[in-house]
Amino acid sequence: MAKKKSESKQHPAVVNKKSLSFFEKYINNSSPTGFEWKGQELWLDYLKPYIDDHYVDNYGTAVGIINPKADYKVVIEAHADEISWFVNYITNDGLIYVIRNGGSDHQIAPSKRVNIQTDNGVVKAVFGWPAIHTRLGGEKEESPSLKNIFLDCGCTSKDEVEKLGIHVGCVITYEDEFMVLNDRYYVGRALDNRAGGFMIAEVARLLKENKVKLPFGLYIVNAVQEEIGLRGAEMIAHRIKPNVAIVTDVTHDTGTPMINKITQGDLACGKGPVISYAPAVQNNLNKLLIESAQKADIPFQRQASSRSTGTDTDAFAYSNDGVPSALISLPLRYMHTTVEMIHKNDVDNVIRLIYETLLNIKNGQDFRYIK
C-alpha cells in the first residue's frame, strides 16, 4: 500500500495586491544616499493610515509613531537609501567620470543605463564600454574600475553637458525596475534596503487591521544614509531615545556561485528570516525573537558576525548609554547590483516575525542580564 503524501504547510501570505503595488512603486523610485526625500514621501503616504503621528528629521529620516505619548519606546527600523554615483569630472569631449556614493560596484557598471538627477529633471545616460572587437589581440585586457568607467549622455562637449543641467555633484542612479521572477522572487535595484522599509510599513498595517493595542509607543523608522556609515540611524537614535530597537536589513544568500560558505555562512532565500548573533545584539531580546518565531511556527536561519553587524543595529545598540537591539535579516541574492533578489515567503515571514515579537514585548520590559 502506497504511503500518503504528507500535506505541506500552507504559507501564510501577508503581502496583498495593494501593498505589492506600493512596493513596486517604492522600488522604482530613486532614493540615493543623501537624496532620499522622494522615496520618503512615498513611504510616509503609504504609512500614514496606520499610525497616529509622524515626523521627518533634518536629513530626511522618516518616523511613524503609534502611541506617541507612551513612555516606553520600541523602534522597528530599516534604511531608505540606495547606492549610487556622483558626477566627479566632465571631459572636454562631453564624457563623465564618477565616484561612488555608497558601496556601488564598478564591475557591473559597463553598458548599464542610468538616470542623472539634475535641477532640470532626469537626464538619461549610459555607462559606455569599448567593444569586444577593440579589446582583443592587443595589450592585456582591462577590467572595469573607477579609473576607466565613464558615462555618455550623447553630448560631444563639456559645455553641452552643462547645458543639460549636469554638474559635478549630480547624483546618478540605475534605471532598472521591479519585477517578479517565476512567481517566487521579487527582483530589482535597491531592495537593499527598501524591502526593509516596506516590511516595517506592513507591520504597521497588520497592527491597524488586526486592531492591536500596543502597551508601548512604537516608532517605525525609515533611516537615511546607512550606506555610508549608519549615519541616519545615529542621528535618529539620539532623538527618539528608545528602550528597544529591532532592525531589519538584508544579508547574503550564500548558495550562489563564487561565495565561500566557510567565511560567509550557510544562508538561503526561501528558508526564512535570519537572526543574527553579534556583540551589538542583545541576547535576551534575541531570545525573544527566537521564541516568537517558534511559537508562531515561523522558519528562521542563524548568522554570526565577528565584530559588528554592519547594519543600523550597531548605531542603535551603542546609542543613549546602550539600547537593547536585535537584527532580523532578509536573505538576498546579488547585493549591490541592479538584480537583487528576495524570496516572497521570506518577506512575509520577516513581517510576521516582527509583528509577533511586538505582541510579546511587555510595557517597561527590562532586558538586562543582571538585575
N, C-alpha and C positions, 0 to 999 in steps of 0.2 A: 504493500500500500504506500502510495507516494506521500511524503511529508507535506503538510500545509505550509505555504509560504508565510513567514511572519509578516504581519502588517507593519509597514513602515510608518513612523510617526509623521503626522501631518505638520508641516512647518507653519507656525502661526504668522501670517503676513501682517505687517504693521503699516508699511508704506502703501498709500492708496493713490488713486488716479490724480486727485487734486494735489497731493503733496509731491508726487512724481513730476507733475507739470512744473511746480515751483522749482524742484531740484534741477531740472533740465535748464530752466531759465537762469537759475543762480550760477550753475557751472559755466554756461556760455558767456556770461558777463565777465569782463575783465576786472580784476581786483588785485593789481600788483602791489608788492610791498611798498608802503608809503603813500599809496594812491587807492586805498580800499573803499572809499566812501560810496561809490555807486553800488557795489555789492552789498555794503552795509545797509543802504536804503532798501534794497530788495528784501534783505533778510528781516529787517525790522517790520516792513509792511506785512510780511507773512506771519511774523511772530505776534504782532500786536493784539489780535483777537484772543490770545491765550494767556495774557499777562495783565498785571494791574498797573504797572508803571514801567518807564524805561528812561535811559539817558545815554548820551554819547560823549566820550571824553575828548580832550583837545586833539588827540592824534587819531581818533576815529574808532576806538574800541566801543562796541555797542553792547549795552547791558539791558536785558529784560528782567523785570522783577515780579515775583509772586509773593504776596505778604510783605510789602516793603517796611512795615512798622515793627516787624519781629526783631527781637534782639539777637537770636541765634541765626547765623547766616551760613547757608550752604551754597557753594558755587558748582555749577556744571559748565565746563569750558571747552571751547575749540578755538582754532585760529582761522582768520578770514583771508589772509594774504596768499598770493601765489608768486612763484619765482618769475623773474622777468629779466629784461636787459635795459641798460641805459645807452642812449646815443653818447658816444665819447669823442669821436673825431670824424669830421666830414672832409673828404679829399677834394682837391680841385676838379677832379673828374666826376664828382657827384656820388661817390660811394661812401658808405657809412660804416665805421668801425664801432664796436660796442664793448661795454664792460658789464659784468654781472650785477644784478640786483637780487641777492639771494643765491641759492645754490644751482644756478642754471647750468645745464650740461652742454658744453661746446660740441660734443661729439654728435649730438642729434640735430644740430642747427642746419647744416647744409641742405638746401632745397626746401626748407620749411617756409611757409607763408606767415607773415606777421602783420600786426596792427601797430603802427606808431601813433601814440596818443599825443595830439597837439592841441593848442588852444583853439584851432580852427576845426577840430574834429579828427577822426581817424584817417591816417594816410596808410595805404597798403604798400607793402614791400615784400621782398623775398631775400632769404639768405642764399646768395649765389655760391657756386662751386664749379671749378673747371671740369669740363667734360672728360670722361674716362679716356677718350682718344688722345687727349693732350697730356695725359699723365703717364702714359706707358712708353717704355723704351728709352727714357731719359734718366735723369737723376733719381735718387731714391724718393719714392712717393711720400708726400707729406700727409700727415693725419690732421684732421680739424683741430685747431687750437684757438685760443683767444687772440693770437697774433695774426691769424690768417682768415678767420671767418668775417664776412662782411655783408652788409645789406645793400640791395639795389632797389631803388624806388622809381626807376625809369627816368632818372634825371642824368644830364651829361655835364653838369657843373655844380659847384658849391652854391652859387647864387640861386640856381634853380631849385635846389633842395631847400634852401632857407625861405624861398618864396612860398613853399608849401606849408610853412609854419614849423618846420623841423629845426631844432637847435640842440646843442649839447645839453643833456639832462632830460630830454624827452624819454618817456618810458615806453618799452616795447613788449608786447605780449604775442603769443602764438594765437592763430585764429581757429585752431582745431576745436571741434564742438562735441557735445554729449551724444552718446549712442548706447543702445542696449545690444549686447553681443550674445547670441544663442539663448535669448530669454533667461540668461543666467548672470551675466556680468554687466555692471554699469561701467562705461568706458568714457574717458575724457581727460582734458588737462585740468589741473587744479583740484582734483579730488583730494589731494593733499593741500589744504585740509578743509575745503568747503564741504566735503562729505561730513566732517565733524560738526560744522555749523548747522548743516541740515539735520543731523541726528539729534542734537540738543534741542532744536526747534520742534522736532517731532515728539520729544519727551514732554515738552510744554503742551503740545496739542493733546497728547494722551491724558495728561493730568486734568486738563479742562474738560475733555469729552467724557471722562470717567468720573467727573465731579469729585476729584480727590481734594481734600482739605489738608494741606500740609501743616504740621505744627511749628514750622520754622520759616524763615524767609529764604526763598530760592532765587538765586541770581544766575540767569542764563547769559553767559558771557561769550561774545564772539570777538576775540582779541586781534589786534593788528601786529604786524612786524615780528612775527615769530621766526620767519625765515632768515632774519639777520641777527638773531640772538635773544629771542624771547622777550623783546623789549615791551611790546604792548601788555603782556601779562605782568611784567614787573610794575608797570605804571598802575594798572587797574587793581592789582592785589593790594596795594597800599591805600587805594581809595575805598575799596569795599571792606577791607579788614575782615575776611571771612573766618569762620570757625572750622570749616571743612571745605576741601576742594576736590572734585572729581573731574579729571581732564580726559578728553578723548582726542586722539590723533591717529595717524596711520603708522603701520610698521611693515616690514618687508615680508612678502610671500617668498619663501626661500626654496620653493620647489621648481623654479625655472632654471634654465642652464646658466652656468658660469657664476653660481653663488655657492659658497662653501658653508654647509650646514654646521661644520665643526666650529666655525667662528661666528656665524650669523644665527644659529639656532634652527630648529625644525618647525616651521610655521607654514600654514597653507590657507589660501582663500577657501571659504566654504566650510571650514571646521570650527567657526565661532570666534567671538571676541578674544583678544589676547590680554591677559592680566600680567602685569609686569612686577618684577622684583628688582629693587634698586635702593640705594641709601636714601633717596628722597621720598620713596614710597613708604607711607606709614603702615606698619604691619597690621595693626588692629583694624584700620579702615580696609586694608586689603583683604583681611579675613571676612569682613562683612560683604565685600564684593563676591567672594567665592561662595559664601553661604547663601547669598541672594541668588546666584546663578544655579546652585544646586537645588534650592527649594523650588525655583521656577522652571527647572529642567531646561536650562539654557546651556548649550555646549560652550566650552571655552578652552583656550590654549594658554600656555605659560611662556614667559620670556624673561630673561635676566639681563640686566645692564650693569656694566662694570663700575663706572663712576657716576655717570649721570644718565638720565633718560634721553636727553637731547630734545625734550619737549617742554611745554609750558608748565608741566608738573613741577619741574625744578624751581621755576620762578615763584610759584605759589608756595611750595614747601618751605622755602628759605626766606619768606617774607614775614613781616609782623611777628617777630620772635618765634616763628615756626608754626605753620598751618598743616594739620594732618591732611595729606594729599595722596591721591592714588591715580593710576593711569589705566584707562581701558583703550586698547589699540584696535584698529581695524586693519586686517591683513590687506596688502595692496601689492599688485604686480607693477613693475616698470616705473618706480618712483622717479619723479622729476623729469618725466617725459610727457609727451602730449597724448599718450595712450595708456595712462594709468588705469588699472582695472581693479574693481572691488566686487565681491560676490553679493548678490541681492539678499541672500539669507543672513550674511554677516551684518549687513546694515540693519536689518530688522532686529537681529539679536543684540547688537550694541544698544539700540534704542531700548529694547526690553530690559537689558541688564541695568542700565542707568535708572530707568523707571522703577524697577523692582528694588534696587538699592535705596532709592529715595524713600520708598514706603517703609523701609526697615531702619531708617535713621530716626532716632528719638530727639525730641527737643532738648537741647542742652547736653547732648551725649558727650561724655568725656572719653577720649581715645587714648589717653596717656597709658604708658606701660606700667608705671608705678604710681600709685595714688595714696 
